[in-house]
Each structure stands twice: as structure tokens, then as C-alpha cells.
Amino acid sequence: MKSVKDTSSDYLVNDLDYELHKNYVLALKDENFKKLVTRLKINEKVAQKYTSKLEGTVLELENCKKCKHLIECKNKVAGCVNYPKVIDDDRLKFDYVACKYKVEDLEEKKYQANIFEEPLAIRNAKMASIDLTDKKRAHVIKWVKKFYTDYQTNKNIKGCYLHGSFGSGKTYILAALLNELARKKVSTTIIYYSEMLRVLKESFNDDFGAKMYLLKTTDILLIDDIGAETVTAWNRDEILGTILQYRMDAELPTFFTSNLTLSELEVHLSSTKDSVDIVKARRIIERIKQLTEDLELVSESRR
């Protein structure tokens, strides 16, 4: 193998070769670039052909040294480095290799089932990142911490119906709890209710049954922003009612966030486009009460 310092003119056949050689020599002034070429055990001719892509790899590796969390990633593909592999001694193949944070994230996602894409901030929410300065949130945070501790020994405890002011952080707090439990290999599912109904409707002739099974059986379910949807007899009785009945019978913890109190939600659920049915709405509310503790969060908007 030739030294990476070898600047032999054997390959300077034309202008293109000259430019490749010149760029390569400049790149060698970077110690990290030189180390990467040495590590790959490739000769100068091969290295010159891939100088630009190798510099990209070096830059991404440097980004990784400074990164402390997946959400901070500055690389082209979050959580990955475009790293070279030697093929047939004279070619390099570049593939995206996951960093330790991406590997951890993928491992966690095995237990975080979502039938729609949550914002990154919600998917990465952590209990340690919850703002503790607002005293109005103290009772909710205390409840969340107690649930986290109690769930370790009792899997059949109640979730909560968390309602309150718009933008007060209801979803983030509960998502942080579910994410922490997912890291302990508890299957958790976070769904935005209106989006869930749309996805289920579109998948009716496809994998509707599989999606419903997930919603009914996941260890912990968070139904986000209930009360913002357009109510129909189908989504109230056949979808929501079915899910809640199963989870109530199986004693599976279930969480809700809403801008409505339970009384307001009952009024909301009673009215469809075609009729008013107070009895069926009340039946849903009773199931929610069986599954949850009623908590209120009124705080300044964080949006």
C-alpha cells in the first residue's frame, strides 16, 4: 500500500486527473481525512476518485463528536453517517450507518407504535425535559411521576383524562411519560384522535383490523386531543366505544388529552350531523371515567 503522502505524478494524465490530485492533496492537510484514508487501507488512486465524498464523511463524523442527542443531529440523514466500504479493492461504496443515538431510538420505536407521524418533539419527549418552573403544573407532574413508579409493580392502574387550556403542554407531559415507559420495553401507542379516525377510515378495506387490534391491545394508549373531531355515530360507537370497552375489560391504562372537560365532552359526543343521542355519549363518558382519573391543567400557552 502506498503512503497517503505519496503525490506521485503517475496519475496526472489530463486536466481531470490534475484536479483530482490537487483536491486530494489539499484534503490531506486535514488530519481526520488522512486518518480515514489510512483506516480504509486504500491507495492514492482510489482515494483521489472519492475525495469529495470522503470529506463529507469526515464532516459528518466531526458532527457526531459534538452531538449529544438525535434531535441535535446536523448530518444530511439524521442519526446516520454516510460511511465508505471498500469494494473489490478499487471502489468505495457509501452507506448510511446509524449512530448510537439512532440505534437507541430504533430500539425504543419497537415499543412505540404510531399509526401516524408525531412531531419530533413529541416522539423525543422526556420526563427530565418537562418544565418544572410553572407551579400550576406541579400536581400533574406529581401524578405522572407516581404513575411511572406505580406502573413498575401494577400494570392495571388507571390512566388520566388530562384537560385544560390550549397549548399548556398536556400532550408533551403525557408523551414524555409514555416514551420513558417505552424505554423499559412497555408497548405504547400515541395517536392524535382526528388523524386516527381518518387513517382508520382510509384503511377500512386494507389493514383496518390490524390497526384496531393495536389500539385495543397496546399496553398503554394515549388518545390525544379528543373533542376536536367531527362526531359521527360510526366513530363514536363503533370505533371509540369498541376500543374503550376492550381496554376497560382488559384493565389496560388509557390516557386522553382534551381542551374539554368531561361534561363538555359529553355534550360534544352527543351531537352528530344526523341526530342527538345523549345516552350513547354518556356511555362513552362512563367508560372514560372507568379508565382514567380526571386531571385539569391550566397554564400559559407554550406554542
N, C-alpha and C positions, 0 to 999 in steps of 0.2 A: 504493500500500500504506500502511495506517495504521501509525503507530509502535506498538511493543509497550507503550509507556507510556500509550497512549490509553485512558482509563477512561470514555469517553462513556456516558451513561445511556440511549442509544437502544435498547439491547437488554434493559433491565431491565423486562420486561413483566410478569413474575409472580415468584412466590417462587423457582421453579426457576431462572429466569434470574438472579435476585439471588444465589443460592447459587453458581451457576457463575461469575458475575462476581467474587464475593468470593474464592472459592478461586483464581481466576486471578490476581487482584491480589496475593494472598499468595505465590503461586508465583513471581511476577515479582521478588520480593525476592532470589531465588536467581539469581546472575549466570549460572550454567550453564544454567538453564532459559531465561532471557532470550536467551542466545546461540543455543540450539537453535531457539526460535521464529523468531528473526531469520534463521537459516540456512535454515529451511524456506520462508521468504517467504510466510507465511500471515497472514491478517488476524486481528484480535482475536476476531471472532465464531467463526471456525473453531477457533482455539486454545483458547477457553473450553470448547468441547464435548469436547476431548480432554485437559484439564489433568491429570487423574489418570494417564492412560497416558503422557503426555509426561514427567511427574515420574518415572514408572517407568523410562523410557528414560534420563533424566539420572542416576538412581541407578545403573543398570547400566553406563553409560559411566564413572562415577566408580569403580566396582568394577574396571573394566578398567585404569584408570590405575595401580592399586595391585597388580595381578596380575602374577606373574612366570612362571606355569606353569598349564596347563589344570587340573591337579589342585587348584589353589587357587581355582578359579572360584566366586564367590558368587552368580552370576546364576541366574535361575529355570531356564533351559536352559543347561547347562554349555557354555562356549565360544561363546556367542551373545549378541547384544544385540537386544532387541525394538525395532527401529528403524522410524520412520514414513516413509511415502512419500506425497506429495500426489497425490490422485486428483481430476480434474475441478475443481481449484481450491477446492473447498469440502468435501472429505473427506480423511481420512488413513487409510491402510492400513498396519497394523503387521505386519512380517515379521521373522523371526529371521535376523540377519546374523552370519555366523561371524567370530570374531576371528582374529588372525594365528596364535595357538596352535592353534585349531581347524582352520584351513586346513592348517597343518603336520601336524597329527595325521591329517587325512583323506588327505593326500598319502602319509604313511607307511603308512596302512592299506591302500593299494593293494598293498603288498608284504608285508603281514602277514595271511595267510589263516588264519582260525579257523572251525572248524565248530561251535564253542560259545563262549560268552562267558567270557573270562578275567576274574578280578578286576582292577579298575582299576590296582591297584598293580603287577600283573604286566605289563599292557599298556603301562604307562608306565615300566617298569624301565629304568634307565640304568646303564652301567658306571661312570659318575662317582659314582653314588649307592651303590655297593657298599661296605659297611663293611670297612675295611682294618685295624681295630684288633685283630681276633682272629687271632693268628698261626697257629692251626690251619687257617685257610682260605687261607693265603698260597700254598700250592702249587697250589691250584685256580684262584685268581685269576691267578697267573702263567701257568698253562696257557691260560686264557681269553684273556688279552691276546695271547699268542703265536698262538693260533688266529686272532684278529681280524686280526693283522698278516699272517700267512702266507696267509690266505684271499684277500687282495688279488691275490696272484700265482699261487695254486694252488687252484683250485676243487674239486679231487678229494682233499682231505685228510680224514682220519678225524675224526669227532666224538668224543664221550666218553660212557661209561656212568658216571654220577655217582651213587654210592650212599652211604648213611650215615645218621646219626641223624635222627630225626623233627624237623622244624622248624628244621633247621640252615641253611636258605637256599639249598638246592640249586636249586630252581625259579627263584628270583629271579635268581641269578647267571647261569644259562644263558639265561633270558628276556631279561636285560639285554644279553647278547651278541647274541642274535638280533634284538632291537629296534635295536641300533646298526647291524647289517648291513642291516636293512630300510631304514634311513635312507639307505643307499647303493644303494637300489633292488635289493637282493637279495630274492627271494621267500622268505619264511619262514613256517612254519606251526607253531604251538604247540597241542598237543592233550593234554587230560587223558585218559589212556588208557581208564579205565572209562566216562567220558562219551562218548568217541569210539565205543566199541562199541555203546552204547545208541543213539546217533544213526544209526549205520550200519544197525543192525537195524531201526529205525523207518522208514528211508528205502529199504528194500530194493526196494519197488515204485515208487519215485519217482526220486530222483537218486542212487541208490547208486553207480552207475558213475562219475558226475562226482566224487563225494567220494573214492572210491578213487583215481581218477586224480590228484587233487590231492595226496593223501597219498604217492603213489608218485613224483610228479614235481617237487614243490616243491623249490627249490634247497636249503633246509635245513629239516629236520624235527626237532622236539623232542617226544618221547613222554614225557609227564610221569606219574610215579607208577605205572610198570609193576610188577606184582606185587601190587597191591591189588584186582585184578579177580577175578571168579569165572571159572575157566578152563573152556572148552568146546573140543571138537575143532574146532568152526567158527571161534571167534575166534582160536585158536592157529594152526591150519594154513591156513585159508582167508583170514583177514584179516591177522594179524601176519606169518605166513610169506610171504604174497604180497607185502606191502609191503616187507619186508626183502630178499627176493630181488631185486626190481626195483631197489631202491636200491643194493644191493651190486653188481649187474651194471652199473649206470649210474655207480657211484662217486660217489654223492650223500651229502654229510655228514649224519649222523643222530645225534641226541642222545637220551639216556634219563636220567630220574631214577628212583630207587627207594630204598626202605628195605631192600632185599635185596641181598646180594652176588650175583654171577653164579652161584655154586654154589647158593645158596639159591633163586634164581630158577629154576634148572633143576629143582629138586625141586618147586617150586610149579607150573611149567608141565607137569610130567609127570602130574599127577593131575587128572582130570576127574570129573564126577559118575558116569560110567559105567565108566571104566577108568583104568589107569595105563599110560602109554606113554613110557618113558624115551628111546627112540630119537628120537621126534619132538620132544621137549623139548630134547634135545641138539642137534638140527638147528637149532632156533631160536637156541640159545646160541652156536653156531658162527657163525651169520650176524651176531649182535650183536658178537662178537669181531672179525669181519672189518671191521665198520663203525666200531668205536669203540676208544678207549683206556680202560682201566679206572682210574677215579679214586675215591678214598674221601674223604668229608667228614664228620668227626665234630666237632660243635661244639655250643654251648649252643643250646637252642631259642629261636627268635625269634618265636614265636607267643604 
